[in-house]
Amino acid sequence: MSLLLEQGLPEQLCGVAIYPDFRNMIRFELALLDESLTDQDRALVGIDQLFGAPPPCGMEQAVQALLWFYLRGRGPTEGKGKAAARAYDFEQDAGRIYAAFLAAYGMDLTQVNYLHWWAFLALLEALPDTTQMGQIMAWRTIDLDSIKDKAARAHYAALKRQYAIKPRGARLSAVEDQEQRLRAKVAGRFEEARNYQRQT
């Protein structure tokens, strides 16, 4: 479905009003990537975020409607040949996405009351290369096989590795390591302060 058609963006599914704000679908996408959840758990998260309660059409149709909406009215492989590389991650790239929307569109995503999921993704995918997020998405999705120059291919391969989306477990370990270093640093400062007080 086109953003530009007269009927506009979908605001109803299964005969009921939905909650199409981008934050709800971000929560659903994070659930899809959460390996601790079952498929049923993920579906329930998505239905809760989009509908608020199970719609009258039944769970099977509700899940189909959820996936249709999440994929913007397209099938999982529509418009794709081989599996496309992920361009963004809402956890790893949260700060970059925020900064890019602010720089490119003057839009503070923490202050936006409502932004339709489809509109949000259209803006995200159209971020210019003048933003760091726009550059990183281009590097992550570039087809290295299409680059004939060996030096250029090696350059972009290095960028793909540097900005690759990390597995969730690796990200959690990195956060825990950072937290431990911060705690150690704070504890060291407190110890310095106590020693200073003892000397005065």
C-alpha positions in Angstrom: 0.0 0.0 0.0 1.3 3.4 -1.0 1.8 6.2 1.5 0.6 8.6 -1.3 -2.8 7.0 -2.0 -6.1 8.8 -1.0 -7.0 6.4 1.7 -3.8 7.3 3.6 -2.1 5.1 6.2 -4.0 2.2 7.8 -5.6 3.1 11.1 -7.9 0.1 11.4 -7.5 -3.6 11.0 -9.8 -6.5 11.7 -12.7 -4.0 11.9 -11.2 -2.1 14.9 -9.0 0.9 15.5 -5.3 0.1 16.0 -2.4 1.8 17.7 0.0 2.4 14.8 2.5 4.6 16.6 6.1 3.7 15.7 7.0 3.0 19.4 4.5 0.1 19.5 6.1 -1.6 16.5 9.6 -1.0 17.8 8.5 -2.9 20.9 7.2 -5.7 18.7 10.4 -5.8 16.7 12.4 -6.1 19.9 10.2 -9.0 20.9 10.8 -10.7 17.5 14.6 -10.5 18.2 14.3 -11.7 21.8 15.4 -15.3 21.8 14.0 -15.9 25.3 10.5 -15.5 23.9 8.5 -18.2 22.2 6.7 -17.5 18.9 3.4 -17.3 20.8 4.9 -14.8 23.3 6.1 -12.7 20.4 2.7 -12.8 18.7 0.9 -11.8 22.0 3.3 -8.8 22.4 2.6 -7.7 18.9 -1.2 -8.0 19.2 -1.1 -6.2 22.5 0.9 -3.3 21.0 -1.1 -3.0 17.9 -4.6 -3.8 19.1 -4.5 -3.3 22.8 -6.7 -6.4 23.2 -7.4 -9.5 21.1 -9.6 -8.2 18.2 -12.9 -9.9 17.2 -11.5 -11.5 14.1 -9.7 -14.1 16.1 -6.1 -14.8 16.9 -5.1 -16.3 13.6 -6.3 -13.4 11.5 -5.0 -11.0 14.1 -1.5 -12.4 13.7 -1.8 -12.1 9.9 -3.0 -8.5 10.2 -0.1 -7.8 12.7 2.5 -9.1 10.3 0.9 -7.3 7.3 1.0 -4.1 9.2 4.5 -4.6 10.5 5.8 -5.3 7.0 3.9 -2.3 5.6 1.6 -4.4 3.5 4.3 -6.4 1.9 5.2 -10.0 2.1 8.4 -11.0 3.9 10.4 -11.4 0.7 8.6 -8.9 -1.5 11.1 -6.8 -3.6 14.0 -8.9 -2.4 16.3 -11.5 -4.0 18.6 -12.9 -1.5 18.0 -12.1 2.1 18.7 -8.4 2.7 21.1 -7.3 5.4 19.6 -5.6 8.3 20.3 -1.9 8.1 19.4 -0.8 11.6 18.8 -2.1 15.1 16.6 -0.2 17.5 18.7 -1.0 20.5 22.2 -0.6 19.1 21.3 2.4 17.0 18.9 4.2 19.3 21.1 7.2 19.8 22.1 7.5 16.2 18.5 7.3 15.0 17.5 10.0 17.4 20.3 12.3 16.4 19.7 11.6 12.7 16.0 12.5 12.9 16.8 15.6 14.8 19.5 16.7 12.2 17.6 15.7 9.0 14.0 16.5 9.9 14.2 18.7 13.0 12.2 16.0 14.7 12.8 15.2 18.4 11.6 11.6 18.6 11.3 11.8 22.4 8.8 14.7 22.0 6.7 13.4 19.1 3.3 12.5 20.4 2.4 10.3 17.5 4.1 9.1 14.3 2.7 6.3 12.2 4.9 3.2 11.9 4.9 3.3 8.1 5.8 7.0 8.0 8.5 6.5 10.6 10.1 3.7 8.5 9.9 5.8 5.3 11.8 8.6 7.1 14.3 6.2 8.6 15.1 4.6 5.3 15.5 8.0 3.6 18.0 9.4 6.1 20.6 11.3 4.1 24.3 10.3 4.1 25.0 13.6 5.9 23.8 11.8 9.0 25.9 9.1 10.7 22.9 6.8 10.7 22.4 7.2 7.0 26.0 6.4 6.3 26.0 3.3 8.5 22.8 1.9 7.0 24.4 2.3 3.5 27.6 0.5 4.7 25.7 -2.3 6.3 23.6 -3.0 3.2 26.2 -2.4 0.5 26.7 -5.3 -1.9 30.4 -6.0 -1.8 30.2 -8.3 -4.8 29.2 -5.3 -6.9 32.4 -3.4 -6.1 35.1 -4.3 -8.6 37.9 -2.2 -7.2 39.8 -4.4 -4.6 40.9 -1.5 -2.4 37.3 0.0 -2.4 35.8 -3.4 -1.6 38.3 -4.0 1.2 37.5 -0.5 2.6 33.7 -1.1 2.6 34.2 -4.6 4.0 36.0 -3.1 6.9 33.2 -0.6 7.5 30.6 -3.4 7.4 32.6 -5.2 10.1 33.1 -2.1 12.2 29.4 -1.2 12.2 27.9 -4.6 12.0 24.8 -5.3 14.2 26.0 -7.2 17.1 24.2 -10.3 18.4 21.9 -9.5 21.3 24.0 -11.6 23.8 27.2 -9.8 22.8 25.5 -6.4 23.3 24.3 -7.4 26.8 27.8 -8.5 27.7 29.2 -5.2 26.5 26.7 -3.3 28.5 27.5 -5.4 31.6 31.2 -4.8 31.1 30.7 -1.1 30.7 28.5 -1.0 33.9 31.2 -2.9 35.8 33.9 -0.4 34.7 31.7 2.5 35.6 30.9 1.1 39.1 34.7 0.5 39.6 35.4 4.1 38.6 32.7 5.5 40.9 33.9 3.3 43.8 37.5 4.6 43.2 36.3 8.2 43.3 34.5 7.6 46.5 37.6 6.0 48.0 39.7 9.0 47.0 37.1 11.3 48.6 37.2 9.3 51.9 41.0 9.3 51.9 41.0 13.1 51.4 38.5 13.6 54.3 40.7 11.5 56.6 43.7 13.6 55.8 41.9 16.9 56.5 
